[in-house]
Structure formats: structure tokens, C-alpha cells
Amino acid sequence: KISDGSNGNVAIDFYHEFKAGTDWLYIYPRGLYDLLIYVKEKYNDPLIYITENGVNEMNDAKLTVKEACVDDIRKDYHLNHLHYLHEAI
């Protein structure tokens, strides 16, 4: 676990814990950090725009709309990716 140091939330590198809704995709927030550091070093710190960020999940038709809106995986996904983005800056 990695503390983000701001508000007590904890960022977790959960590569092995969570898969995306597609069989071949895994959630790996550290990969964003690795990519940004690589581009920074290889291309002399260019301006980078991140224009899309999200995760697909399997549809669970058994969930009510209220239950589906809890969406903790998506919240953790963004928390963790923003943590590694902050670390790369």
C-alpha cells in the first residue's frame, strides 16, 4: 500500500487484484508512472496531454442502479492513477 499523503486515502497498486472487464486487460496504475517517466527521460520532458482515462467492467445485471452507482473499483482506479500521475510530476 502506498499513502497518497493528502487526505488519509491509500493508493494501492492492485495489478494482481483486479482485472478490467476485458479478459486481456489488467488494472496497473504503476504503468502510468512508468510510461510518464520513460517519456520524460527519452524525449526531454515534453508537454503531455492525457485525454482519456477509464476502466471497463463486466456488466452485472443483478445489481440495482443504486448498487451499481457505488462503483468502488472505478473510484480506486482513479485514486491510484492520480497518485502515480502525481508521483511522476
PDB file of N, CA, C and O in Angstrom, chain B, residues numbered from 101:
ATOM      1  N   LYS B 101       0.847  -1.180   0.000  1.00  0.00           N
ATOM      2  CA  LYS B 101       0.000   0.000   0.000  1.00  0.00           C
ATOM      3  C   LYS B 101       0.885   1.234   0.000  1.00  0.00           C
ATOM      4  O   LYS B 101       1.981   1.246   0.561  1.00  0.00           O
ATOM      5  N   ILE B 102       0.378   2.261  -0.642  1.00  0.00           N
ATOM      6  CA  ILE B 102       1.138   3.497  -0.779  1.00  0.00           C
ATOM      7  C   ILE B 102       0.243   4.634  -0.319  1.00  0.00           C
ATOM      8  O   ILE B 102      -0.841   4.818  -0.875  1.00  0.00           O
ATOM      9  N   SER B 103       0.654   5.389   0.662  1.00  0.00           N
ATOM     10  CA  SER B 103      -0.143   6.517   1.122  1.00  0.00           C
ATOM     11  C   SER B 103       0.015   7.674   0.151  1.00  0.00           C
ATOM     12  O   SER B 103       1.121   7.981  -0.293  1.00  0.00           O
ATOM     13  N   ASP B 104      -1.110   8.316  -0.177  1.00  0.00           N
ATOM     14  CA  ASP B 104      -1.002   9.470  -1.065  1.00  0.00           C
ATOM     15  C   ASP B 104      -0.640  10.726  -0.280  1.00  0.00           C
ATOM     16  O   ASP B 104      -0.328  11.759  -0.873  1.00  0.00           O
ATOM     17  N   GLY B 105      -0.678  10.647   1.045  1.00  0.00           N
ATOM     18  CA  GLY B 105      -0.197  11.730   1.885  1.00  0.00           C
ATOM     19  C   GLY B 105      -1.081  12.960   1.944  1.00  0.00           C
ATOM     20  O   GLY B 105      -0.701  13.929   2.600  1.00  0.00           O
ATOM     21  N   SER B 106      -2.233  12.981   1.301  1.00  0.00           N
ATOM     22  CA  SER B 106      -3.022  14.199   1.273  1.00  0.00           C
ATOM     23  C   SER B 106      -4.207  14.168   2.228  1.00  0.00           C
ATOM     24  O   SER B 106      -4.372  15.087   3.029  1.00  0.00           O
ATOM     25  N   ASN B 107      -5.031  13.135   2.159  1.00  0.00           N
ATOM     26  CA  ASN B 107      -6.244  13.149   2.967  1.00  0.00           C
ATOM     27  C   ASN B 107      -6.511  11.816   3.655  1.00  0.00           C
ATOM     28  O   ASN B 107      -7.649  11.521   4.023  1.00  0.00           O
ATOM     29  N   GLY B 108      -5.489  11.027   3.824  1.00  0.00           N
ATOM     30  CA  GLY B 108      -5.660   9.759   4.504  1.00  0.00           C
ATOM     31  C   GLY B 108      -6.073   8.610   3.604  1.00  0.00           C
ATOM     32  O   GLY B 108      -6.076   7.459   4.042  1.00  0.00           O
ATOM     33  N   ASN B 109      -6.421   8.891   2.364  1.00  0.00           N
ATOM     34  CA  ASN B 109      -6.739   7.805   1.448  1.00  0.00           C
ATOM     35  C   ASN B 109      -5.466   7.036   1.120  1.00  0.00           C
ATOM     36  O   ASN B 109      -4.365   7.580   1.197  1.00  0.00           O
ATOM     37  N   VAL B 110      -5.619   5.807   0.765  1.00  0.00           N
ATOM     38  CA  VAL B 110      -4.473   4.966   0.456  1.00  0.00           C
ATOM     39  C   VAL B 110      -4.560   4.521  -0.988  1.00  0.00           C
ATOM     40  O   VAL B 110      -5.590   4.012  -1.430  1.00  0.00           O
ATOM     41  N   ALA B 111      -3.494   4.709  -1.709  1.00  0.00           N
ATOM     42  CA  ALA B 111      -3.412   4.218  -3.077  1.00  0.00           C
ATOM     43  C   ALA B 111      -2.826   2.817  -3.039  1.00  0.00           C
ATOM     44  O   ALA B 111      -1.835   2.577  -2.350  1.00  0.00           O
ATOM     45  N   ILE B 112      -3.420   1.905  -3.761  1.00  0.00           N
ATOM     46  CA  ILE B 112      -2.982   0.514  -3.765  1.00  0.00           C
ATOM     47  C   ILE B 112      -2.604   0.125  -5.185  1.00  0.00           C
ATOM     48  O   ILE B 112      -3.380   0.338  -6.117  1.00  0.00           O
ATOM     49  N   ASP B 113      -1.445  -0.429  -5.351  1.00  0.00           N
ATOM     50  CA  ASP B 113      -1.052  -0.960  -6.647  1.00  0.00           C
ATOM     51  C   ASP B 113      -1.697  -2.332  -6.768  1.00  0.00           C
ATOM     52  O   ASP B 113      -1.161  -3.316  -6.257  1.00  0.00           O
ATOM     53  N   PHE B 114      -2.853  -2.410  -7.444  1.00  0.00           N
ATOM     54  CA  PHE B 114      -3.611  -3.641  -7.428  1.00  0.00           C
ATOM     55  C   PHE B 114      -3.584  -4.371  -8.754  1.00  0.00           C
ATOM     56  O   PHE B 114      -4.614  -4.865  -9.214  1.00  0.00           O
ATOM     57  N   TYR B 115      -2.428  -4.443  -9.366  1.00  0.00           N
ATOM     58  CA  TYR B 115      -2.257  -5.145 -10.641  1.00  0.00           C
ATOM     59  C   TYR B 115      -2.753  -6.576 -10.571  1.00  0.00           C
ATOM     60  O   TYR B 115      -3.420  -7.042 -11.494  1.00  0.00           O
ATOM     61  N   HIS B 116      -2.445  -7.272  -9.511  1.00  0.00           N
ATOM     62  CA  HIS B 116      -2.828  -8.676  -9.414  1.00  0.00           C
ATOM     63  C   HIS B 116      -4.196  -8.864  -8.778  1.00  0.00           C
ATOM     64  O   HIS B 116      -4.725  -9.975  -8.772  1.00  0.00           O
ATOM     65  N   GLU B 117      -4.776  -7.801  -8.245  1.00  0.00           N
ATOM     66  CA  GLU B 117      -6.054  -7.938  -7.562  1.00  0.00           C
ATOM     67  C   GLU B 117      -7.246  -7.728  -8.476  1.00  0.00           C
ATOM     68  O   GLU B 117      -8.276  -8.373  -8.279  1.00  0.00           O
ATOM     69  N   PHE B 118      -7.151  -6.855  -9.466  1.00  0.00           N
ATOM     70  CA  PHE B 118      -8.313  -6.506 -10.264  1.00  0.00           C
ATOM     71  C   PHE B 118      -8.017  -6.590 -11.748  1.00  0.00           C
ATOM     72  O   PHE B 118      -6.999  -6.099 -12.236  1.00  0.00           O
ATOM     73  N   LYS B 119      -8.927  -7.219 -12.438  1.00  0.00           N
ATOM     74  CA  LYS B 119      -8.881  -7.230 -13.890  1.00  0.00           C
ATOM     75  C   LYS B 119      -9.947  -6.277 -14.382  1.00  0.00           C
ATOM     76  O   LYS B 119     -10.943  -6.035 -13.699  1.00  0.00           O
ATOM     77  N   ALA B 120      -9.740  -5.746 -15.549  1.00  0.00           N
ATOM     78  CA  ALA B 120     -10.771  -4.947 -16.193  1.00  0.00           C
ATOM     79  C   ALA B 120     -11.840  -5.902 -16.732  1.00  0.00           C
ATOM     80  O   ALA B 120     -11.709  -7.119 -16.599  1.00  0.00           O
ATOM     81  N   GLY B 121     -12.880  -5.359 -17.331  1.00  0.00           N
ATOM     82  CA  GLY B 121     -13.958  -6.181 -17.851  1.00  0.00           C
ATOM     83  C   GLY B 121     -13.575  -6.994 -19.066  1.00  0.00           C
ATOM     84  O   GLY B 121     -14.316  -7.892 -19.466  1.00  0.00           O
ATOM     85  N   THR B 122     -12.447  -6.704 -19.653  1.00  0.00           N
ATOM     86  CA  THR B 122     -11.956  -7.434 -20.805  1.00  0.00           C
ATOM     87  C   THR B 122     -10.911  -8.446 -20.336  1.00  0.00           C
ATOM     88  O   THR B 122     -10.088  -8.142 -19.472  1.00  0.00           O
ATOM     89  N   ASP B 123     -10.950  -9.643 -20.907  1.00  0.00           N
ATOM     90  CA  ASP B 123     -10.061 -10.723 -20.453  1.00  0.00           C
ATOM     91  C   ASP B 123      -8.583 -10.363 -20.454  1.00  0.00           C
ATOM     92  O   ASP B 123      -7.848 -10.809 -19.573  1.00  0.00           O
ATOM     93  N   TRP B 124      -8.134  -9.578 -21.408  1.00  0.00           N
ATOM     94  CA  TRP B 124      -6.704  -9.335 -21.559  1.00  0.00           C
ATOM     95  C   TRP B 124      -6.229  -8.039 -20.919  1.00  0.00           C
ATOM     96  O   TRP B 124      -5.050  -7.702 -21.028  1.00  0.00           O
ATOM     97  N   LEU B 125      -7.114  -7.304 -20.254  1.00  0.00           N
ATOM     98  CA  LEU B 125      -6.711  -6.047 -19.617  1.00  0.00           C
ATOM     99  C   LEU B 125      -6.623  -6.212 -18.104  1.00  0.00           C
ATOM    100  O   LEU B 125      -7.483  -6.835 -17.481  1.00  0.00           O
ATOM    101  N   TYR B 126      -5.588  -5.654 -17.535  1.00  0.00           N
ATOM    102  CA  TYR B 126      -5.428  -5.597 -16.088  1.00  0.00           C
ATOM    103  C   TYR B 126      -5.322  -4.143 -15.670  1.00  0.00           C
ATOM    104  O   TYR B 126      -4.894  -3.293 -16.452  1.00  0.00           O
ATOM    105  N   ILE B 127      -5.705  -3.862 -14.456  1.00  0.00           N
ATOM    106  CA  ILE B 127      -5.584  -2.514 -13.913  1.00  0.00           C
ATOM    107  C   ILE B 127      -4.196  -2.409 -13.283  1.00  0.00           C
ATOM    108  O   ILE B 127      -3.883  -3.120 -12.328  1.00  0.00           O
ATOM    109  N   TYR B 128      -3.379  -1.528 -13.819  1.00  0.00           N
ATOM    110  CA  TYR B 128      -1.989  -1.402 -13.359  1.00  0.00           C
ATOM    111  C   TYR B 128      -1.600   0.078 -13.288  1.00  0.00           C
ATOM    112  O   TYR B 128      -0.945   0.586 -14.198  1.00  0.00           O
ATOM    113  N   PRO B 129      -1.996   0.775 -12.214  1.00  0.00           N
ATOM    114  CA  PRO B 129      -1.725   2.203 -12.088  1.00  0.00           C
ATOM    115  C   PRO B 129      -0.246   2.559 -12.184  1.00  0.00           C
ATOM    116  O   PRO B 129       0.096   3.616 -12.715  1.00  0.00           O
ATOM    117  N   ARG B 130       0.632   1.704 -11.684  1.00  0.00           N
ATOM    118  CA  ARG B 130       2.075   1.975 -11.731  1.00  0.00           C
ATOM    119  C   ARG B 130       2.552   2.124 -13.177  1.00  0.00           C
ATOM    120  O   ARG B 130       3.546   2.801 -13.438  1.00  0.00           O
ATOM    121  N   GLY B 131       1.844   1.492 -14.113  1.00  0.00           N
ATOM    122  CA  GLY B 131       2.207   1.596 -15.525  1.00  0.00           C
ATOM    123  C   GLY B 131       2.138   3.026 -16.031  1.00  0.00           C
ATOM    124  O   GLY B 131       2.935   3.411 -16.887  1.00  0.00           O
ATOM    125  N   LEU B 132       1.202   3.823 -15.521  1.00  0.00           N
ATOM    126  CA  LEU B 132       1.120   5.232 -15.923  1.00  0.00           C
ATOM    127  C   LEU B 132       2.385   5.961 -15.475  1.00  0.00           C
ATOM    128  O   LEU B 132       2.952   6.741 -16.240  1.00  0.00           O
ATOM    129  N   TYR B 133       2.824   5.718 -14.262  1.00  0.00           N
ATOM    130  CA  TYR B 133       4.056   6.319 -13.758  1.00  0.00           C
ATOM    131  C   TYR B 133       5.249   5.901 -14.622  1.00  0.00           C
ATOM    132  O   TYR B 133       6.038   6.742 -15.052  1.00  0.00           O
ATOM    133  N   ASP B 134       5.371   4.600 -14.870  1.00  0.00           N
ATOM    134  CA  ASP B 134       6.490   4.085 -15.665  1.00  0.00           C
ATOM    135  C   ASP B 134       6.522   4.723 -17.051  1.00  0.00           C
ATOM    136  O   ASP B 134       7.583   5.118 -17.534  1.00  0.00           O
ATOM    137  N   LEU B 135       5.356   4.823 -17.686  1.00  0.00           N
ATOM    138  CA  LEU B 135       5.273   5.417 -19.019  1.00  0.00           C
ATOM    139  C   LEU B 135       5.657   6.893 -18.995  1.00  0.00           C
ATOM    140  O   LEU B 135       6.412   7.351 -19.853  1.00  0.00           O
ATOM    141  N   LEU B 136       5.148   7.631 -18.030  1.00  0.00           N
ATOM    142  CA  LEU B 136       5.449   9.066 -17.959  1.00  0.00           C
ATOM    143  C   LEU B 136       6.929   9.326 -17.690  1.00  0.00           C
ATOM    144  O   LEU B 136       7.510  10.238 -18.278  1.00  0.00           O
ATOM    145  N   ILE B 137       7.539   8.548 -16.821  1.00  0.00           N
ATOM    146  CA  ILE B 137       8.973   8.714 -16.553  1.00  0.00           C
ATOM    147  C   ILE B 137       9.784   8.354 -17.791  1.00  0.00           C
ATOM    148  O   ILE B 137      10.748   9.046 -18.118  1.00  0.00           O
ATOM    149  N   TYR B 138       9.413   7.296 -18.473  1.00  0.00           N
ATOM    150  CA  TYR B 138      10.112   6.897 -19.701  1.00  0.00           C
ATOM    151  C   TYR B 138      10.045   8.014 -20.749  1.00  0.00           C
ATOM    152  O   TYR B 138      11.066   8.381 -21.330  1.00  0.00           O
ATOM    153  N   VAL B 139       8.852   8.550 -20.989  1.00  0.00           N
ATOM    154  CA  VAL B 139       8.692   9.616 -21.988  1.00  0.00           C
ATOM    155  C   VAL B 139       9.466  10.862 -21.561  1.00  0.00           C
ATOM    156  O   VAL B 139      10.103  11.511 -22.391  1.00  0.00           O
ATOM    157  N   LYS B 140       9.415  11.197 -20.283  1.00  0.00           N
ATOM    158  CA  LYS B 140      10.140  12.357 -19.763  1.00  0.00           C
ATOM    159  C   LYS B 140      11.634  12.233 -20.032  1.00  0.00           C
ATOM    160  O   LYS B 140      12.266  13.179 -20.502  1.00  0.00           O
ATOM    161  N   GLU B 141      12.195  11.069 -19.736  1.00  0.00           N
ATOM    162  CA  GLU B 141      13.637  10.868 -19.895  1.00  0.00           C
ATOM    163  C   GLU B 141      14.040  10.711 -21.362  1.00  0.00           C
ATOM    164  O   GLU B 141      15.062  11.254 -21.783  1.00  0.00           O
ATOM    165  N   LYS B 142      13.269   9.993 -22.123  1.00  0.00           N
ATOM    166  CA  LYS B 142      13.614   9.708 -23.525  1.00  0.00           C
ATOM    167  C   LYS B 142      13.432  10.926 -24.423  1.00  0.00           C
ATOM    168  O   LYS B 142      14.216  11.136 -25.349  1.00  0.00           O
ATOM    169  N   TYR B 143      12.392  11.738 -24.155  1.00  0.00           N
ATOM    170  CA  TYR B 143      12.039  12.837 -25.057  1.00  0.00           C
ATOM    171  C   TYR B 143      12.188  14.209 -24.415  1.00  0.00           C
ATOM    172  O   TYR B 143      11.547  15.165 -24.851  1.00  0.00           O
ATOM    173  N   ASN B 144      13.018  14.322 -23.392  1.00  0.00           N
ATOM    174  CA  ASN B 144      13.380  15.607 -22.801  1.00  0.00           C
ATOM    175  C   ASN B 144      12.168  16.354 -22.232  1.00  0.00           C
ATOM    176  O   ASN B 144      11.968  17.534 -22.521  1.00  0.00           O
ATOM    177  N   ASP B 145      11.379  15.669 -21.438  1.00  0.00           N
ATOM    178  CA  ASP B 145      10.281  16.269 -20.674  1.00  0.00           C
ATOM    179  C   ASP B 145       9.274  17.033 -21.548  1.00  0.00           C
ATOM    180  O   ASP B 145       9.057  18.225 -21.329  1.00  0.00           O
ATOM    181  N   PRO B 146       8.659  16.369 -22.530  1.00  0.00           N
ATOM    182  CA  PRO B 146       7.706  17.075 -23.400  1.00  0.00           C
ATOM    183  C   PRO B 146       6.385  17.346 -22.676  1.00  0.00           C
ATOM    184  O   PRO B 146       6.088  16.741 -21.646  1.00  0.00           O
ATOM    185  N   LEU B 147       5.604  18.265 -23.235  1.00  0.00           N
ATOM    186  CA  LEU B 147       4.257  18.520 -22.750  1.00  0.00           C
ATOM    187  C   LEU B 147       3.392  17.322 -23.129  1.00  0.00           C
ATOM    188  O   LEU B 147       3.397  16.895 -24.283  1.00  0.00           O
ATOM    189  N   ILE B 148       2.655  16.782 -22.172  1.00  0.00           N
ATOM    190  CA  ILE B 148       1.822  15.595 -22.411  1.00  0.00           C
ATOM    191  C   ILE B 148       0.393  15.914 -22.017  1.00  0.00           C
ATOM    192  O   ILE B 148       0.145  16.483 -20.954  1.00  0.00           O
ATOM    193  N   TYR B 149      -0.543  15.545 -22.875  1.00  0.00           N
ATOM    194  CA  TYR B 149      -1.962  15.674 -22.579  1.00  0.00           C
ATOM    195  C   TYR B 149      -2.543  14.274 -22.383  1.00  0.00           C
ATOM    196  O   TYR B 149      -2.425  13.420 -23.262  1.00  0.00           O
ATOM    197  N   ILE B 150      -3.158  14.048 -21.253  1.00  0.00           N
ATOM    198  CA  ILE B 150      -3.883  12.802 -21.030  1.00  0.00           C
ATOM    199  C   ILE B 150      -5.337  13.122 -21.311  1.00  0.00           C
ATOM    200  O   ILE B 150      -5.974  13.872 -20.571  1.00  0.00           O
ATOM    201  N   THR B 151      -5.861  12.545 -22.394  1.00  0.00           N
ATOM    202  CA  THR B 151      -7.194  12.923 -22.852  1.00  0.00           C
ATOM    203  C   THR B 151      -8.272  11.906 -22.517  1.00  0.00           C
ATOM    204  O   THR B 151      -9.459  12.189 -22.681  1.00  0.00           O
ATOM    205  N   GLU B 152      -7.884  10.747 -22.056  1.00  0.00           N
ATOM    206  CA  GLU B 152      -8.879   9.742 -21.699  1.00  0.00           C
ATOM    207  C   GLU B 152      -8.308   8.863 -20.611  1.00  0.00           C
ATOM    208  O   GLU B 152      -7.125   8.521 -20.626  1.00  0.00           O
ATOM    209  N   ASN B 153      -9.149   8.501 -19.675  1.00  0.00           N
ATOM    210  CA  ASN B 153      -8.722   7.632 -18.597  1.00  0.00           C
ATOM    211  C   ASN B 153      -9.963   6.958 -18.036  1.00  0.00           C
ATOM    212  O   ASN B 153     -10.891   7.637 -17.597  1.00  0.00           O
ATOM    213  N   GLY B 154      -9.991   5.659 -18.044  1.00  0.00           N
ATOM    214  CA  GLY B 154     -11.140   4.950 -17.509  1.00  0.00           C
ATOM    215  C   GLY B 154     -10.895   3.466 -17.485  1.00  0.00           C
ATOM    216  O   GLY B 154      -9.842   2.984 -17.904  1.00  0.00           O
ATOM    217  N   VAL B 155     -11.876   2.747 -16.989  1.00  0.00           N
ATOM    218  CA  VAL B 155     -11.769   1.292 -16.874  1.00  0.00           C
ATOM    219  C   VAL B 155     -13.099   0.684 -17.293  1.00  0.00           C
ATOM    220  O   VAL B 155     -14.166   1.210 -16.976  1.00  0.00           O
ATOM    221  N   ASN B 156     -13.019  -0.415 -17.999  1.00  0.00           N
ATOM    222  CA  ASN B 156     -14.258  -1.120 -18.327  1.00  0.00           C
ATOM    223  C   ASN B 156     -14.492  -2.224 -17.312  1.00  0.00           C
ATOM    224  O   ASN B 156     -13.544  -2.818 -16.798  1.00  0.00           O
ATOM    225  N   GLU B 157     -15.746  -2.495 -17.028  1.00  0.00           N
ATOM    226  CA  GLU B 157     -16.106  -3.527 -16.069  1.00  0.00           C
ATOM    227  C   GLU B 157     -17.144  -4.445 -16.704  1.00  0.00           C
ATOM    228  O   GLU B 157     -17.844  -4.066 -17.642  1.00  0.00           O
ATOM    229  N   MET B 158     -17.223  -5.642 -16.176  1.00  0.00           N
ATOM    230  CA  MET B 158     -18.261  -6.558 -16.627  1.00  0.00           C
ATOM    231  C   MET B 158     -19.608  -6.046 -16.122  1.00  0.00           C
ATOM    232  O   MET B 158     -19.706  -5.532 -15.008  1.00  0.00           O
ATOM    233  N   ASN B 159     -20.640  -6.188 -16.946  1.00  0.00           N
ATOM    234  CA  ASN B 159     -21.973  -5.783 -16.556  1.00  0.00           C
ATOM    235  C   ASN B 159     -22.565  -6.838 -15.631  1.00  0.00           C
ATOM    236  O   ASN B 159     -22.606  -8.020 -15.975  1.00  0.00           O
ATOM    237  N   ASP B 160     -23.016  -6.417 -14.474  1.00  0.00           N
ATOM    238  CA  ASP B 160     -23.668  -7.327 -13.536  1.00  0.00           C
ATOM    239  C   ASP B 160     -25.137  -6.950 -13.484  1.00  0.00           C
ATOM    240  O   ASP B 160     -25.524  -6.043 -12.747  1.00  0.00           O
ATOM    241  N   ALA B 161     -25.951  -7.638 -14.259  1.00  0.00           N
ATOM    242  CA  ALA B 161     -27.376  -7.308 -14.381  1.00  0.00           C
ATOM    243  C   ALA B 161     -28.130  -7.534 -13.072  1.00  0.00           C
ATOM    244  O   ALA B 161     -29.264  -7.077 -12.931  1.00  0.00           O
ATOM    245  N   LYS B 162     -27.519  -8.232 -12.113  1.00  0.00           N
ATOM    246  CA  LYS B 162     -28.185  -8.479 -10.834  1.00  0.00           C
ATOM    247  C   LYS B 162     -28.155  -7.256  -9.922  1.00  0.00           C
ATOM    248  O   LYS B 162     -28.933  -7.180  -8.970  1.00  0.00           O
ATOM    249  N   LEU B 163     -27.281  -6.311 -10.194  1.00  0.00           N
ATOM    250  CA  LEU B 163     -27.181  -5.122  -9.347  1.00  0.00           C
ATOM    251  C   LEU B 163     -28.299  -4.141  -9.653  1.00  0.00           C
ATOM    252  O   LEU B 163     -28.698  -3.971 -10.805  1.00  0.00           O
ATOM    253  N   THR B 164     -28.796  -3.499  -8.609  1.00  0.00           N
ATOM    254  CA  THR B 164     -29.730  -2.398  -8.810  1.00  0.00           C
ATOM    255  C   THR B 164     -28.924  -1.184  -9.272  1.00  0.00           C
ATOM    256  O   THR B 164     -27.697  -1.173  -9.185  1.00  0.00           O
ATOM    257  N   VAL B 165     -29.621  -0.174  -9.758  1.00  0.00           N
ATOM    258  CA  VAL B 165     -28.927   1.044 -10.185  1.00  0.00           C
ATOM    259  C   VAL B 165     -28.196   1.657  -8.994  1.00  0.00           C
ATOM    260  O   VAL B 165     -27.065   2.120  -9.137  1.00  0.00           O
ATOM    261  N   LYS B 166     -28.822   1.665  -7.835  1.00  0.00           N
ATOM    262  CA  LYS B 166     -28.195   2.222  -6.633  1.00  0.00           C
ATOM    263  C   LYS B 166     -26.919   1.460  -6.285  1.00  0.00           C
ATOM    264  O   LYS B 166     -25.904   2.076  -5.958  1.00  0.00           O
ATOM    265  N   GLU B 167     -26.958   0.123  -6.350  1.00  0.00           N
ATOM    266  CA  GLU B 167     -25.780  -0.690  -6.059  1.00  0.00           C
ATOM    267  C   GLU B 167     -24.684  -0.466  -7.099  1.00  0.00           C
ATOM    268  O   GLU B 167     -23.504  -0.397  -6.754  1.00  0.00           O
ATOM    269  N   ALA B 168     -25.067  -0.353  -8.354  1.00  0.00           N
ATOM    270  CA  ALA B 168     -24.086  -0.152  -9.431  1.00  0.00           C
ATOM    271  C   ALA B 168     -23.402   1.212  -9.311  1.00  0.00           C
ATOM    272  O   ALA B 168     -22.258   1.371  -9.735  1.00  0.00           O
ATOM    273  N   CYS B 169     -24.086   2.175  -8.747  1.00  0.00           N
ATOM    274  CA  CYS B 169     -23.508   3.526  -8.616  1.00  0.00           C
ATOM    275  C   CYS B 169     -22.465   3.617  -7.508  1.00  0.00           C
ATOM    276  O   CYS B 169     -21.729   4.601  -7.450  1.00  0.00           O
ATOM    277  N   VAL B 170     -22.379   2.631  -6.637  1.00  0.00           N
ATOM    278  CA  VAL B 170     -21.343   2.643  -5.590  1.00  0.00           C
ATOM    279  C   VAL B 170     -19.979   2.628  -6.272  1.00  0.00           C
ATOM    280  O   VAL B 170     -19.136   3.466  -5.952  1.00  0.00           O
ATOM    281  N   ASP B 171     -19.736   1.710  -7.194  1.00  0.00           N
ATOM    282  CA  ASP B 171     -18.607   1.721  -8.131  1.00  0.00           C
ATOM    283  C   ASP B 171     -17.245   1.955  -7.479  1.00  0.00           C
ATOM    284  O   ASP B 171     -16.485   2.815  -7.926  1.00  0.00           O
ATOM    285  N   ASP B 172     -16.935   1.205  -6.436  1.00  0.00           N
ATOM    286  CA  ASP B 172     -15.661   1.369  -5.725  1.00  0.00           C
ATOM    287  C   ASP B 172     -14.450   1.063  -6.593  1.00  0.00           C
ATOM    288  O   ASP B 172     -13.397   1.675  -6.418  1.00  0.00           O
ATOM    289  N   ILE B 173     -14.580   0.134  -7.517  1.00  0.00           N
ATOM    290  CA  ILE B 173     -13.440  -0.185  -8.387  1.00  0.00           C
ATOM    291  C   ILE B 173     -13.043   1.040  -9.206  1.00  0.00           C
ATOM    292  O   ILE B 173     -11.857   1.341  -9.337  1.00  0.00           O
ATOM    293  N   ARG B 174     -14.027   1.744  -9.754  1.00  0.00           N
ATOM    294  CA  ARG B 174     -13.725   2.933 -10.552  1.00  0.00           C
ATOM    295  C   ARG B 174     -13.124   4.042  -9.682  1.00  0.00           C
ATOM    296  O   ARG B 174     -12.199   4.733 -10.108  1.00  0.00           O
ATOM    297  N   LYS B 175     -13.643   4.208  -8.481  1.00  0.00           N
ATOM    298  CA  LYS B 175     -13.094   5.226  -7.570  1.00  0.00           C
ATOM    299  C   LYS B 175     -11.631   4.902  -7.241  1.00  0.00           C
ATOM    300  O   LYS B 175     -10.767   5.776  -7.296  1.00  0.00           O
ATOM    301  N   ASP B 176     -11.367   3.644  -6.902  1.00  0.00           N
ATOM    302  CA  ASP B 176      -9.992   3.230  -6.599  1.00  0.00           C
ATOM    303  C   ASP B 176      -9.097   3.357  -7.824  1.00  0.00           C
ATOM    304  O   ASP B 176      -7.934   3.746  -7.717  1.00  0.00           O
ATOM    305  N   TYR B 177      -9.642   3.028  -8.979  1.00  0.00           N
ATOM    306  CA  TYR B 177      -8.895   3.144 -10.238  1.00  0.00           C
ATOM    307  C   TYR B 177      -8.380   4.572 -10.406  1.00  0.00           C
ATOM    308  O   TYR B 177      -7.194   4.784 -10.657  1.00  0.00           O
ATOM    309  N   HIS B 178      -9.275   5.548 -10.267  1.00  0.00           N
ATOM    310  CA  HIS B 178      -8.866   6.945 -10.457  1.00  0.00           C
ATOM    311  C   HIS B 178      -7.949   7.422  -9.334  1.00  0.00           C
ATOM    312  O   HIS B 178      -6.976   8.127  -9.604  1.00  0.00           O
ATOM    313  N   LEU B 179      -8.229   7.060  -8.092  1.00  0.00           N
ATOM    314  CA  LEU B 179      -7.363   7.437  -6.972  1.00  0.00           C
ATOM    315  C   LEU B 179      -5.941   6.953  -7.209  1.00  0.00           C
ATOM    316  O   LEU B 179      -4.984   7.709  -7.045  1.00  0.00           O
ATOM    317  N   ASN B 180      -5.810   5.700  -7.593  1.00  0.00           N
ATOM    318  CA  ASN B 180      -4.486   5.126  -7.784  1.00  0.00           C
ATOM    319  C   ASN B 180      -3.760   5.712  -8.987  1.00  0.00           C
ATOM    320  O   ASN B 180      -2.562   5.982  -8.910  1.00  0.00           O
ATOM    321  N   HIS B 181      -4.457   5.912 -10.085  1.00  0.00           N
ATOM    322  CA  HIS B 181      -3.813   6.508 -11.260  1.00  0.00           C
ATOM    323  C   HIS B 181      -3.410   7.956 -10.994  1.00  0.00           C
ATOM    324  O   HIS B 181      -2.339   8.390 -11.418  1.00  0.00           O
ATOM    325  N   LEU B 182      -4.254   8.696 -10.301  1.00  0.00           N
ATOM    326  CA  LEU B 182      -3.879  10.078  -9.965  1.00  0.00           C
ATOM    327  C   LEU B 182      -2.700  10.112  -8.994  1.00  0.00           C
ATOM    328  O   LEU B 182      -1.866  11.014  -9.064  1.00  0.00           O
ATOM    329  N   HIS B 183      -2.628   9.147  -8.101  1.00  0.00           N
ATOM    330  CA  HIS B 183      -1.469   9.055  -7.201  1.00  0.00           C
ATOM    331  C   HIS B 183      -0.174   8.911  -8.022  1.00  0.00           C
ATOM    332  O   HIS B 183       0.792   9.640  -7.801  1.00  0.00           O
ATOM    333  N   TYR B 184      -0.169   7.968  -8.965  1.00  0.00           N
ATOM    334  CA  TYR B 184       1.048   7.754  -9.756  1.00  0.00           C
ATOM    335  C   TYR B 184       1.323   8.896 -10.710  1.00  0.00           C
ATOM    336  O   TYR B 184       2.482   9.179 -11.015  1.00  0.00           O
ATOM    337  N   LEU B 185       0.284   9.557 -11.187  1.00  0.00           N
ATOM    338  CA  LEU B 185       0.484  10.756 -12.003  1.00  0.00           C
ATOM    339  C   LEU B 185       1.182  11.824 -11.163  1.00  0.00           C
ATOM    340  O   LEU B 185       2.133  12.457 -11.622  1.00  0.00           O
ATOM    341  N   HIS B 186       0.713  12.022  -9.947  1.00  0.00           N
ATOM    342  CA  HIS B 186       1.330  12.995  -9.035  1.00  0.00           C
ATOM    343  C   HIS B 186       2.788  12.639  -8.756  1.00  0.00           C
ATOM    344  O   HIS B 186       3.651  13.517  -8.746  1.00  0.00           O
ATOM    345  N   GLU B 187       3.064  11.361  -8.531  1.00  0.00           N
ATOM    346  CA  GLU B 187       4.442  10.930  -8.286  1.00  0.00           C
ATOM    347  C   GLU B 187       5.344  11.206  -9.488  1.00  0.00           C
ATOM    348  O   GLU B 187       6.512  11.557  -9.320  1.00  0.00           O
ATOM    349  N   ALA B 188       4.813  11.050 -10.683  1.00  0.00           N
ATOM    350  CA  ALA B 188       5.617  11.260 -11.893  1.00  0.00           C
ATOM    351  C   ALA B 188       5.915  12.736 -12.132  1.00  0.00           C
ATOM    352  O   ALA B 188       6.929  13.081 -12.738  1.00  0.00           O
ATOM    353  N   ILE B 189       5.038  13.592 -11.661  1.00  0.00           N
ATOM    354  CA  ILE B 189       5.258  15.041 -11.833  1.00  0.00           C
ATOM    355  C   ILE B 189       6.331  15.468 -10.885  1.00  0.00           C
ATOM    356  O   ILE B 189       6.688  16.646 -10.848  1.00  0.00           O
TER     357      ILE B 189
END
